[in-house]
Amino acid sequence: MKALVINLTRFGDLLQTQPVISGLKLAGYEPSIMCLDNFSGTTALMRDVASTFALPGASVLAALDRDWREALLLFESFCAEIEEQIDPDLIINLTPSLPARLLAMRLTRSGRKVRELRGFAVDNFGFNADTSPWAGFLQVASANRGASPFNVVDLFSRVAGLGDTVPFKLAEPSIKMNAVADELLVPPIYEGAKVDAVQGYIGFQPGASEDRRRWPVEHFRELGNKLWNELRKVPVLLGTESEQDIGSRILEGATFPYINLMGKTGLAELSAVLGKLDLLVTNDTGTMHLAAGRGVPVVAIFLATAQPWDTGPAAENLFCLEPDVDCHPCSFGVPCPSDNMCRHEVSEAYVFDAVAHFLTTGEWDSPQETGTRAYLTGRDDQGFMALTSLSGHDSSDRYKWIKIQRDLYRRFLDEEDLSALKPADIVPSSEFRSKLIPPLAEARDLLFLLTKQSMLLQANPIESMKVKFLANFQKIHDIFSSNPELVVLSSLWYFESRAHDSMDGLALLLERYRGLVSALYSSFE
């Protein structure tokens, strides 16, 4: 059997498709990947990929500007090439965009054979028709990064219908690439002489998607000084050509030897270099995911909108840090009223102490310092990626709320019966509970009313009752969206409540949400 996985996202998210690919291989499939052509080189870093189909997005858009019929021919020839080369039995679409949904529909309904589809889809009228509740959650989580309690790799695996996520392990570099990495990591020149006291190499990945998500250059510089002066570890700067200015600013006034590879490695060389490092210090980047998949020890720093619960490295025994401030993680598209002060909360002294302890003992520990939340990556008893607090923040309301959501949302999305579920033994503070009890109680009671109204409408579809029914549907969304802790539930309700075109479907939806909201409310009583 053959499977095609559609993932039209960026470098890091594409790498995180690896567990899905490996899971398909274990299930007896020969998996292939469809990705955007500018990221097609990523799949060479992955295991078990039989074929890569690079979608020529720029060419299709250019053709649309000239003549829509030309673009349609390009689209059709691309789909025909896939059918001729692998003729897949299973299509898994992990991208919720309309183009990806249309691609999945075209390949599933080609007329040549019946193909199973999992993930994001559309129906015959062009409306969303996803194959599981997990797909809807992945879509709203993608739009609300920082609010999701699940790692992306677990969401991908659940959407793909594979159950528990298999370990995240990327391909080993070739002998040739390892030799190239050895040549790149020659002892550096420092103050006119070759350094011969090198005790190892520490990678620095100072770039990120935006400046506020970058650990300050002066922190990287001071960390480099400490690593060399106290451990004789040489920093290796990694990043793209466009990030070279960040590297130059780190090296201004530096008093340590270094190797600057920013803009000097392709993906294959980068993977090989990472495998030869003692450790990587990084922001939330694709390089972080590549290192995690290669088994490299990682210190990952999550700032501004980034947080480790959803986009953290999907391998065990890695060290994740975030600032211990109430506003973290912040919302997308909202200017920071505090001048991005969270960027400076995680100090270079803290990171150095953690790195030194790990390199000495082989274990991670959180230094005794305020201002930083430290987590160790691992797996919970359900097989999901999880974080264990090493800094005492497991007693915080944020940590407890995430744990409650992970348990109840998982059961909800697996469509378990929540009506008889006993509350988990997790008790947030009275202040936190007082924020959530009123909206949850209001939503629970309104969902009960909607359930009764749906029963009446099924028996007698009175027009005036329909108007009240739809108004109450909108009110549920308003209740959820008024509370930041319920923003994902708000988006999920908005998304799912519009995906049903029958009263029977809406009635089932209401029962599911009433069970979830009642279980959430019981957790705070």
C-alpha positions in Angstrom: 0.0 0.0 0.0 1.1 3.5 -0.7 0.4 6.8 1.1 0.8 10.4 0.2 1.2 13.0 3.0 0.4 16.6 2.1 2.2 19.2 4.2 2.5 22.6 2.5 4.1 24.4 5.5 7.5 25.7 6.5 10.8 23.9 7.2 10.2 23.2 10.9 6.7 21.9 10.6 7.7 19.8 7.6 10.4 18.1 9.7 7.8 17.4 12.4 6.0 15.3 9.8 8.6 12.6 10.4 6.7 10.7 13.1 3.7 10.5 10.7 6.0 9.1 7.9 7.6 6.6 10.3 4.1 5.7 11.7 2.9 5.0 8.2 5.9 2.8 7.5 5.3 0.8 10.6 1.6 0.4 9.5 2.7 -1.2 6.2 2.5 1.8 3.9 5.1 3.2 1.5 4.9 6.9 2.4 5.6 9.9 0.1 5.4 13.6 0.8 3.9 16.6 -1.1 5.5 19.9 0.0 6.2 23.3 -1.4 9.0 23.4 -3.9 11.1 25.8 -1.9 11.2 23.4 1.0 11.6 20.2 -1.0 15.2 19.7 0.1 13.9 19.2 3.7 12.7 15.6 2.9 16.2 14.5 2.2 16.8 14.9 5.9 14.0 12.5 6.7 13.7 8.8 7.0 11.3 6.4 5.2 10.3 8.9 2.5 9.7 7.0 -0.8 9.1 10.0 -3.0 8.9 13.8 -2.8 6.5 15.8 -4.9 7.3 19.5 -4.9 4.3 21.7 -5.6 5.4 24.5 -7.9 3.4 27.2 -6.1 5.2 30.2 -7.7 4.7 28.7 -11.2 1.0 28.2 -10.6 0.5 31.7 -9.3 2.5 33.2 -12.2 0.3 31.1 -14.6 -2.8 32.5 -12.9 -1.7 36.0 -13.7 -1.4 35.1 -17.3 -4.3 32.8 -17.9 -6.3 30.7 -15.3 -6.6 27.9 -17.8 -2.8 27.6 -17.9 -2.7 27.4 -14.1 -5.4 24.7 -14.2 -3.3 22.7 -16.6 -0.3 22.9 -14.4 -2.4 21.8 -11.4 -3.8 18.9 -13.3 -0.5 17.7 -14.7 1.0 17.8 -11.2 -1.8 15.6 -9.9 -1.5 13.2 -12.8 2.3 12.9 -12.2 1.5 11.7 -8.6 -1.0 9.2 -9.8 1.3 7.8 -12.4 4.3 7.5 -10.1 2.8 6.2 -6.9 -0.9 5.8 -7.4 -1.6 6.2 -3.6 -4.1 4.2 -1.7 -4.2 6.7 1.2 -4.1 10.6 1.2 -3.3 12.4 4.4 -3.7 16.2 4.3 -2.1 18.0 7.2 -2.5 21.5 5.8 -5.9 23.3 6.4 -5.5 25.8 3.5 -8.0 25.7 0.7 -5.4 24.9 -2.0 -4.3 21.9 0.0 -7.9 20.8 0.6 -8.6 21.0 -3.2 -5.5 19.0 -3.9 -6.6 16.3 -1.5 -10.1 16.3 -3.0 -8.7 16.0 -6.6 -6.4 13.1 -5.7 -9.1 11.3 -3.7 -11.8 11.7 -6.3 -9.9 11.2 -9.5 -12.2 8.5 -10.8 -9.4 6.1 -11.4 -9.6 4.5 -8.0 -11.2 4.9 -4.6 -8.7 6.5 -2.2 -9.0 6.9 1.6 -8.6 10.5 2.8 -7.6 11.6 6.3 -7.2 15.1 7.6 -8.4 18.3 6.0 -10.9 18.0 3.2 -13.9 19.7 1.4 -17.3 18.3 0.5 -19.0 18.4 -2.9 -20.1 22.0 -2.2 -16.7 23.3 -1.2 -17.3 23.4 2.5 -14.9 22.0 5.1 -15.3 18.3 5.6 -12.5 17.2 7.9 -12.2 13.6 8.8 -11.8 13.9 12.6 -12.2 16.4 15.5 -8.4 16.5 15.8 -8.2 18.1 12.4 -10.4 21.0 13.5 -8.3 21.4 16.6 -5.1 21.4 14.6 -6.5 24.2 12.4 -7.6 26.4 15.3 -4.3 25.7 17.2 -2.3 26.8 14.2 -4.1 30.1 14.3 -3.7 30.4 18.1 -0.1 29.2 18.7 0.7 29.7 22.4 -2.7 28.6 23.5 -2.6 24.9 22.5 -1.6 22.3 25.1 -0.5 19.7 22.5 2.8 19.4 20.6 2.4 19.7 16.8 3.8 16.2 16.2 1.0 14.7 18.3 -1.6 16.7 16.5 -0.2 15.6 13.1 -0.2 11.9 14.2 -3.8 12.2 15.5 -5.0 13.9 12.4 -3.3 11.1 10.3 -5.3 8.5 12.3 -2.1 6.8 13.6 -2.7 7.0 17.3 0.3 7.3 19.5 3.2 9.4 18.1 6.3 7.3 17.2 9.7 8.7 18.2 10.9 11.7 16.2 14.1 10.5 14.5 15.5 12.0 11.3 17.9 10.5 8.8 21.6 10.1 9.5 23.9 12.2 7.3 25.9 10.6 4.6 29.6 9.7 4.9 30.3 12.6 2.5 28.3 15.1 4.6 30.0 14.0 7.8 33.4 14.6 6.2 32.3 18.1 5.1 31.2 18.8 8.7 34.6 17.7 10.0 36.2 20.2 7.6 33.9 23.0 8.7 34.7 22.3 12.4 38.5 22.6 12.2 40.1 24.3 15.3 39.5 28.1 14.9 42.0 30.9 14.7 42.0 33.2 17.7 44.2 36.3 18.1 46.3 35.2 15.2 47.0 31.7 16.4 45.3 28.3 16.0 43.5 27.3 19.1 44.6 23.9 20.3 42.8 23.6 23.7 39.3 23.1 22.3 37.2 20.8 24.4 34.2 20.7 22.1 31.7 22.8 20.2 28.4 24.4 21.2 26.0 25.5 18.5 24.3 28.9 18.6 21.2 29.5 16.5 20.4 33.2 17.2 17.8 33.7 14.4 14.1 33.4 14.6 11.0 34.4 12.6 10.9 37.9 14.2 13.2 40.0 16.4 11.1 39.7 19.6 11.4 35.9 19.5 15.2 36.2 19.5 17.3 35.9 22.6 19.4 39.1 22.7 22.7 39.1 20.9 24.5 40.3 24.0 23.3 37.2 25.9 24.7 35.0 23.2 28.0 36.9 23.3 28.3 36.6 27.1 27.4 32.9 26.9 30.1 32.4 24.4 32.6 34.1 26.7 31.7 31.9 29.6 31.7 28.7 27.5 35.3 29.4 26.3 36.8 30.8 29.4 35.4 28.2 31.8 34.8 25.1 29.7 37.0 25.6 26.6 33.9 25.1 24.4 33.9 26.9 21.0 30.7 28.5 19.9 29.6 27.6 16.3 27.2 30.2 14.8 24.5 28.7 12.7 21.8 30.4 10.5 20.9 31.5 7.0 22.6 34.1 4.9 19.9 36.7 5.8 20.8 36.2 9.5 24.5 37.0 9.1 24.0 40.5 10.6 22.8 38.9 13.8 26.0 36.8 13.9 28.1 39.9 13.3 26.5 41.7 16.2 27.2 38.7 18.5 30.8 38.7 17.6 31.3 42.5 18.1 33.6 42.7 21.2 33.7 38.9 21.6 36.7 37.5 23.6 36.3 33.9 22.5 37.3 31.8 19.4 34.4 30.9 17.2 33.4 29.2 14.0 30.9 31.2 12.0 28.8 29.0 9.6 25.9 31.4 9.1 25.0 31.3 5.4 27.7 28.7 4.7 25.8 25.4 5.0 23.0 23.7 3.1 20.5 21.6 4.9 22.5 18.4 4.5 25.7 20.1 5.8 23.7 21.6 8.7 22.4 18.3 9.8 25.9 16.8 9.8 27.3 19.7 11.7 24.6 19.5 14.3 25.5 15.8 14.9 29.0 16.8 15.9 28.1 19.4 18.5 28.0 18.8 22.2 24.9 20.9 22.4 22.7 23.5 20.6 21.5 26.8 22.2 18.6 28.0 20.0 15.5 30.1 19.7 12.3 28.4 18.5 13.5 27.6 15.0 13.6 24.9 12.3 17.2 24.2 13.4 15.9 23.4 16.8 13.6 20.7 15.3 16.5 19.4 13.1 18.7 19.0 16.2 16.0 17.3 18.1 15.4 14.8 15.3 19.2 14.1 15.1 19.4 13.4 18.9 21.5 16.5 19.7 21.1 17.9 23.2 19.1 21.2 23.0 18.6 24.3 25.1 15.6 26.0 23.5 14.5 29.5 24.5 10.9 30.5 23.9 10.1 34.2 23.8 7.2 36.5 23.0 4.6 34.4 21.1 6.6 31.2 21.2 6.0 28.7 24.0 7.3 25.1 24.3 4.0 23.2 24.9 3.0 23.3 21.2 6.1 24.1 19.2 8.8 22.7 21.5 11.3 20.1 20.3 9.6 16.7 19.9 12.2 14.5 21.5 12.8 13.5 25.0 15.3 14.9 27.6 15.7 18.4 26.0 15.7 21.6 28.0 13.2 24.3 27.3 13.2 27.8 28.8 10.7 30.7 28.8 10.5 33.9 30.8 8.5 33.7 34.0 6.2 36.7 33.4 2.5 36.7 33.5 2.1 38.0 30.0 4.0 35.1 28.4 3.3 33.8 25.8 1.9 37.0 24.3 -0.7 37.2 21.5 0.1 37.4 17.8 -0.3 40.8 16.2 -0.5 42.7 19.5 2.2 45.3 20.2 4.0 44.7 23.5 3.3 47.4 26.1 6.5 46.4 28.0 9.0 46.9 25.2 9.5 43.1 24.8 11.1 42.9 28.3 10.6 39.1 28.4 13.6 38.8 26.0 15.9 39.7 28.8 14.4 37.5 31.6 16.3 34.4 30.7 19.9 35.4 31.6 23.1 34.1 30.0 24.3 33.1 33.5 21.3 30.9 33.9 21.8 29.2 30.5 25.5 28.7 31.2 24.9 27.1 34.6 22.4 24.7 33.1 24.7 23.8 30.2 27.7 23.3 32.4 25.7 21.1 34.7 24.5 19.0 31.8 27.9 18.6 30.2 29.4 17.6 33.6 26.7 15.2 34.8 24.6 14.3 31.7 21.5 15.5 33.5 19.5 18.7 33.2 18.8 20.9 36.3 17.4 24.3 36.8 19.7 26.8 38.5 18.3 28.6 41.5 17.3 31.8 39.9 14.0 33.6 39.4 12.7 34.9 36.1 12.8 31.7 34.1 10.6 28.7 33.7 12.5 25.5 32.9 11.0 22.3 31.5 12.3 18.9 30.5 10.7 17.3 27.5 9.3 13.8 27.7 6.1 11.8 27.2 3.0 11.4 29.4 1.1 8.1 30.1 -1.0 8.7 26.9 2.1 8.8 24.7 1.9 12.6 24.1 4.9 14.9 24.2 4.9 16.6 27.6 6.9 19.0 29.7 8.1 18.4 33.3 8.8 21.6 35.3 12.4 21.7 36.7 11.9 25.1 38.2 9.0 24.6 40.5 6.4 26.0 38.1 4.2 22.9 38.2 2.4 24.6 41.1 1.5 27.6 38.9 -2.0 28.1 37.5 -0.7 28.1 34.0 0.9 24.7 34.3 -2.2 23.2 36.0 -4.6 24.7 33.4 -2.5 23.2 30.6 -2.6 19.8 32.3 -6.4 20.0 32.7 -6.8 20.9 29.1 -4.5 18.1 27.9 -6.6 15.5 29.7 -10.1 16.8 28.8 -9.4 18.0 25.3 -7.8 14.7 24.4 -10.8 12.8 25.6 -13.1 15.2 23.9 -11.3 15.0 20.5 -11.1 11.2 20.8 -14.9 11.5 21.3 -15.0 9.8 24.6 -18.0 10.1 26.9 -17.2 12.8 29.5 -20.5 12.7 31.4 -19.3 10.3 34.1 -15.7 11.5 34.2 -14.3 12.3 37.7 -12.4 15.6 38.0 -8.6 15.3 37.9 -6.7 15.9 41.1 -5.4 19.3 39.9 -6.6 22.3 41.8 -5.7 25.8 40.5 -5.8 28.8 42.8 -9.1 30.2 44.0 -8.3 33.4 42.0 -7.9 31.5 38.7 -11.0 29.4 39.4 -13.0 32.5 40.0 -12.1 33.7 36.5 -13.3 30.6 34.8 -16.2 29.3 36.8 -18.7 32.0 35.7 -18.2 31.7 31.9 -18.1 27.9 32.1 -21.3 27.8 34.2 -23.0 30.2 31.7 -21.8 28.2 28.7 -22.9 24.9 30.4 -26.4 26.1 31.1 -26.7 27.7 27.6 -25.6 24.4 26.0 -28.3 22.6 28.0 -30.9 25.1 26.7 -29.6 24.7 23.1 -29.8 20.9 23.4 -33.5 21.2 24.4 -34.2 23.7 21.6 -32.6 21.4 19.1 -35.0 18.6 20.2 -38.0 20.9 19.7 -36.7 22.0 16.3 -36.3 18.4 15.2 -39.9 17.7 16.0 -41.3 21.1 14.8 -39.0 23.5 12.9 -40.7 26.8 13.9 -39.0 29.7 12.2 -39.1 32.0 15.3 -37.5 29.2 17.3 -34.7 28.9 14.7 -33.8 32.6 15.1 -33.5 32.2 18.9 -31.5 28.9 18.4 -29.0 30.6 16.1 -28.6 33.6 18.4 -27.8 31.3 21.3 -25.2 29.6 19.1 -23.4 32.9 18.6 -23.7 33.6 22.4 -21.7 30.5 23.1 -18.9 31.8 21.0 -19.1 35.1 22.7 -18.8 33.5 26.2 -15.7 31.5 25.2 -14.0 34.3 23.3 -14.4 36.8 26.3 -11.9 34.7 28.3 -8.2 34.4 27.1 -8.0 30.9 28.7 -10.8 29.7 26.5 -9.7 31.2 23.2 -8.9 27.8 21.6 -12.3 26.4 22.6 -13.9 29.6 21.2 -12.2 29.1 17.8 -13.0 25.3 17.8 -16.7 26.0 18.6 -16.9 28.6 15.9 -15.3 26.2 13.4 -17.2 23.1 14.3 -20.6 24.7 14.7 -20.5 25.8 11.1 -19.5 22.5 9.7 -22.9 20.8 10.3 -25.8 21.2 7.8 -28.3 19.0 9.6 -30.1 19.3 13.0 -29.0 15.8 13.9 -25.4 16.8 13.5 -25.8 19.9 15.5 -27.6 18.0 18.3 -24.6 15.6 18.5 -22.2 18.6 18.6 -24.1 20.2 21.4 -24.0 17.0 23.5 -20.2 16.7 23.0 -19.6 20.3 24.0 -22.0 20.1 26.9 -20.0 17.1 28.2 -16.7 19.0 27.7 -17.8 22.2 29.4 -19.4 20.3 32.3 -16.1 18.4 32.8 -14.1 21.7 32.7 -16.6 23.2 35.2 -16.3 20.3 37.5 -12.5 20.7 37.5 -12.9 24.2 39.1 -15.7 23.6 41.6 
